[in-house]
Amino acid sequence: MTTDNPNNQDRAETDVDSDTEELAEELGSIVFESALMQYLADAEEGETKAFEAYVDEHVSEDNFLEELCEKFPAFKECLGTEMAVMQADVKEITSGGN
């Protein structure tokens, strides 16, 4: 006879939540890095140096990404493009390619 143990269910839900959070963080990092590579490949040298200096100085701030996108609109555009590509890829994967 099997009985449902609420503690096991809670642990399973916690594991799923943790896995989902880790996956979201990993996907976010991939999107950010892809946008970064695209942006830096297209940017002029002076803009690249300003961008790198800004990142070095502000990376630990709570609103870092929001401020980065505001200060560097071309990066925001690259990030939006990469996010759209990732969303399309995830949608294709989850729908089984249909």
C-alpha positions in Angstrom: 0.0 0.0 0.0 1.4 3.4 -1.0 0.5 6.6 0.8 1.2 10.1 -0.4 3.7 11.7 1.9 3.3 15.5 1.9 6.9 16.0 2.8 8.0 14.1 -0.3 5.7 16.2 -2.5 7.0 19.4 -0.9 10.6 18.2 -1.7 9.7 17.3 -5.2 8.1 20.7 -5.8 11.1 22.4 -4.3 13.4 20.4 -6.6 11.3 21.4 -9.6 11.3 25.1 -8.6 15.1 25.0 -8.1 15.7 23.3 -11.4 13.4 25.8 -13.1 15.2 28.7 -11.5 18.6 27.3 -12.5 17.4 26.8 -16.1 16.1 30.4 -16.2 19.4 31.8 -14.9 21.3 29.7 -17.4 19.1 30.8 -20.3 19.4 34.4 -19.2 23.2 34.2 -19.1 23.2 32.7 -22.6 20.9 35.5 -23.9 23.0 38.1 -22.2 26.3 36.7 -23.5 24.9 36.4 -27.1 23.7 40.0 -27.0 27.1 41.1 -25.6 29.0 39.4 -28.4 26.7 40.9 -31.0 26.9 44.3 -29.5 30.7 44.4 -29.1 31.2 43.0 -32.6 29.3 46.0 -34.1 30.4 48.8 -31.7 33.1 51.3 -32.3 36.2 51.1 -30.2 35.3 54.1 -28.1 31.8 52.8 -27.4 33.3 49.4 -26.5 35.6 50.9 -23.9 32.8 53.0 -22.4 30.6 50.0 -22.3 33.2 47.8 -20.6 34.0 50.6 -18.1 30.3 51.0 -17.3 29.9 47.2 -16.8 32.9 47.0 -14.5 31.7 49.8 -12.4 28.0 49.0 -12.1 27.7 45.2 -12.5 26.8 44.6 -8.9 24.0 47.2 -8.7 20.4 45.9 -8.4 19.2 47.7 -11.5 22.3 47.0 -13.6 20.6 45.6 -16.7 17.9 48.2 -16.8 20.5 51.0 -16.5 22.8 49.4 -19.0 20.0 49.2 -21.6 19.1 52.8 -20.9 22.7 54.0 -21.3 23.5 51.8 -24.3 20.4 51.6 -26.6 22.2 49.6 -29.2 22.9 46.9 -26.6 19.2 47.0 -25.6 18.4 46.3 -29.2 20.8 43.4 -29.4 19.4 42.0 -26.1 15.8 42.3 -27.5 16.8 40.4 -30.6 18.5 37.6 -28.7 15.6 37.3 -26.3 13.2 37.0 -29.3 15.4 34.3 -30.8 15.6 32.4 -27.5 11.8 32.6 -27.0 11.2 31.2 -30.5 13.7 28.4 -29.9 12.0 27.5 -26.6 8.6 27.6 -28.2 9.7 25.3 -31.0 11.3 22.9 -28.6 8.3 22.8 -26.2 5.8 22.4 -29.1 7.7 19.5 -30.6 8.7 21.5 -33.7 5.1 22.1 -34.7 
